[in-house]
Amino acid sequence: MALPRSGDQPPGGESGEQMTRRVLAAYKALESRKENTVIVTHGGVIAAIMASLFPEEGKNRYQWQPKPGEGYAITGGTYSAIP
């Protein structure tokens, strides 16, 4: 199966790049509050955040996709998986 190109956009929808910009803006707004925060969302949003925050890992968004019921904890610029 071929991965979608980054600029692909469904009719009336947003591209992956547009979604990532929207999600990161919301994440950064929450992060700026300097409060412990829990974000519960679907894997696509989680993967977009993780791929953007941790590019040094060399993973694409699909590789960051957590299994159902799993996710990540982000603290002080590092992360840990939550099984």
Secondary structure as UniProt FT lines:
FT   TURN            6..7
FT   TURN            11..12
FT   HELIX           16..31
FT   TURN            32..33
FT   HELIX           43..53
FT   HELIX           55..57
FT   HELIX           61..64
FT   TURN            68..69
FT   STRAND          71..75
FT   TURN            76..77
FT   STRAND          78..82
//
